[in-house]
């Protein structure tokens, strides 16, 4: 499994430069590094000083680079879907639709990027994957996608199975589904617990665990001393905590003057561009070491409290609701469904306060 590094910040703050320098530094240390960019234009290749292709291309010892091309990824994934359909359905109906006809819909690029990163991670060919993405809310929606899919599946499964409609139709749906599936396998038991469904939910669970693990996925804020860039980076920092993505530090271009805006994160002051990469590489963090950033969520069962780290946000930007076993928190344009441990499920929120960057929830 690889360590995946990504960068958050306003456009023009230097995210791509930091991604390239990070890839160069880690590859020079002997790590096998794949540098992945979502930039479809020529800018990234010019900055890198090397042509970028849609397949991993070696740039030197231990370093490969890849430019994601979403139309191509869509075609590849569509063909995989058709193979699965042909395997499980007696009469596939997608066979007359070709990947070359498909257009990208909003949000598809995020899903395709996440799946591509998952596949390159699973290949075992790389120790580190350095991701150069848009670095904004779109990136955060991508990293939060596994948790979102998991919530939809769990919530709708629960609602469906508890409904009178489910109880009425399932005796008819199961034999009908068994007749449609090829091989005469048939179906028995819970449709949601079939092996194919379990495999998909297993991948989702792995994605959720990876995003929460700072030794698997980690983000760094990139900013200069510009007020707009600082405000944007701080906002993205708070929003990242909503999906439990660890923000491990700040790469601050050229000026330490406002590093206090990011406390308690470590701040790394980067030099001005000087024509080569060596001084920039030397100023970057030790990515191999475990980060010391605050945990996004802390649960204390002894006091029946949950602490959520939401830096840069204030109580006016946070809305809290509770439905059933989960608490929904809206903050930083991110909606999060917090699944409670069993000992807290069924208990109501009796208190909520915002203190020193933490939202502290108490349960009765």
Long-range contacts (C-beta under 8 A, 24 or more apart in sequence): 1-121, 1-210, 1-216, 2-34, 2-120, 2-121, 2-126, 2-127, 2-128, 2-129, 3-127, 3-128, 3-129, 3-215, 3-216, 3-217, 3-218, 3-287, 4-117, 4-121, 4-128, 4-129, 4-131, 4-210, 4-216, 4-217, 4-218, 5-128, 5-129, 5-130, 5-131, 5-218, 5-219, 5-220, 5-287, 6-130, 6-131, 6-133, 6-135, 6-139, 6-143, 6-217, 6-218, 6-219, 6-220, 7-131, 7-132, 7-133, 7-135, 7-219, 7-220, 7-221, 7-222, 7-251, 8-135, 8-136, 8-139, 8-140, 8-219, 8-220, 8-221, 8-222, 8-233, 8-236, 8-237, 8-240, 8-247, 9-135, 9-221, 9-222, 9-223, 9-229, 9-232, 9-233, 9-236, 10-135, 10-136, 10-223, 10-228, 10-229, 10-232, 10-233, 11-134, 11-135, 11-136, 13-222, 13-223, 13-224, 13-229, 13-232, 13-233, 13-253, 14-222, 14-224, 14-251, 14-253, 14-270, 15-132, 15-135, 15-222, 16-43, 16-44, 16-47, 16-132, 17-47, 17-273, 17-280, 18-220, 18-222, 18-251, 18-270, 18-284, 19-130, 19-131, 19-132, 20-47, 20-48, 20-132, 20-277, 21-277, 21-280, 21-281, 21-284, 22-130, 22-284, 22-287, 23-63, 23-65, 23-128, 23-130, 24-63, 24-277, 24-281, 25-281, 25-284, 25-287, 26-127, 26-128, 26-130, 26-287, 26-288, 27-60, 27-61, 27-62, 27-63, 28-62, 28-281, 29-288, 30-62, 31-62, 31-127, 31-128, 31-288, 32-62, 32-125, 32-126, 32-127, 32-128, 33-62, 33-63, 33-64, 33-126, 33-127, 33-128, 33-129, 33-130, 34-64, 34-65, 34-66, 34-120, 34-125, 34-126, 34-128, 34-129, 34-130, 35-59, 35-63, 35-64, 35-65, 35-66, 35-130, 35-132, 36-65, 36-66, 36-68, 36-116, 36-117, 36-120, 36-129, 36-130, 36-131, 36-132, 37-65, 37-66, 37-67, 37-68, 37-132, 37-133, 38-68, 38-109, 38-113, 38-132, 38-133, 38-134, 39-67, 39-132, 40-67, 40-68, 40-69, 40-70, 44-132, 56-120, 56-125, 64-126, 66-120, 68-112, 68-113, 68-116, 70-104, 70-108, 70-109, 70-112, 70-113, 71-104, 73-112, 73-115, 73-116, 74-99, 74-102, 74-104, 74-108, 74-112, 75-99, 75-100, 75-102, 77-112, 77-115, 78-102, 87-182, 88-181, 88-182, 88-196, 89-180, 89-181, 89-182, 90-180, 90-181, 90-182, 107-141, 110-138, 110-141, 110-142, 110-145, 111-142, 111-145, 113-142, 114-142, 114-143, 114-145, 114-146, 114-207, 118-203, 118-207, 128-287, 135-222, 135-236, 136-236, 137-236, 137-239, 137-333, 137-334, 140-236, 140-239, 140-240, 140-242, 140-243, 140-245, 140-334, 143-211, 143-217, 143-219, 143-240, 143-243, 143-245, 144-211, 144-242, 144-243, 144-245, 144-334, 145-207, 146-204, 146-205, 146-207, 146-208, 146-211, 147-208, 147-211, 147-243, 147-244, 147-336, 147-337, 149-204, 150-201, 150-204, 150-205, 150-208, 151-337, 153-201, 153-204, 155-337, 157-192, 161-190, 161-192, 211-243, 211-244, 211-245, 212-244, 212-246, 212-296, 214-246, 214-248, 214-290, 214-291, 214-293, 215-290, 217-245, 217-246, 218-246, 218-247, 218-248, 218-287, 218-291, 219-245, 219-246, 219-247, 219-248, 220-247, 220-248, 220-249, 220-250, 220-251, 220-285, 221-247, 221-249, 221-250, 221-251, 221-262, 221-265, 222-250, 222-251, 222-253, 223-250, 223-251, 223-252, 223-253, 224-252, 224-253, 224-254, 224-255, 225-252, 225-253, 225-254, 225-255, 225-257, 225-258, 230-258, 230-261, 233-262, 234-261, 234-262, 234-311, 234-312, 235-312, 235-332, 236-332, 237-262, 237-265, 237-311, 237-312, 238-310, 238-311, 238-312, 238-313, 238-331, 238-332, 239-331, 239-332, 239-333, 239-334, 241-296, 241-308, 241-309, 241-310, 241-311, 241-332, 242-296, 242-310, 242-329, 242-331, 242-332, 242-334, 242-335, 242-336, 243-334, 243-336, 244-296, 244-297, 245-296, 246-291, 246-293, 246-296, 247-293, 248-285, 248-291, 248-293, 249-285, 249-291, 249-293, 251-284, 251-285, 264-293, 264-294, 265-293, 266-292, 297-338, 299-341, 299-344, 301-341, 301-343, 301-344, 303-362, 304-344, 304-347, 304-362, 304-363, 304-364, 305-360, 305-361, 305-362, 305-363, 306-338, 306-340, 306-344, 306-360, 306-361, 306-363, 307-358, 307-359, 307-360, 307-361, 308-338, 308-358, 308-359, 308-360, 308-361, 309-357, 309-358, 310-354, 310-357, 310-358, 310-359, 311-357, 312-357, 314-354, 315-354, 318-354, 318-359, 320-349, 320-352, 320-359, 320-361, 322-348, 322-349, 327-361, 329-359, 331-359
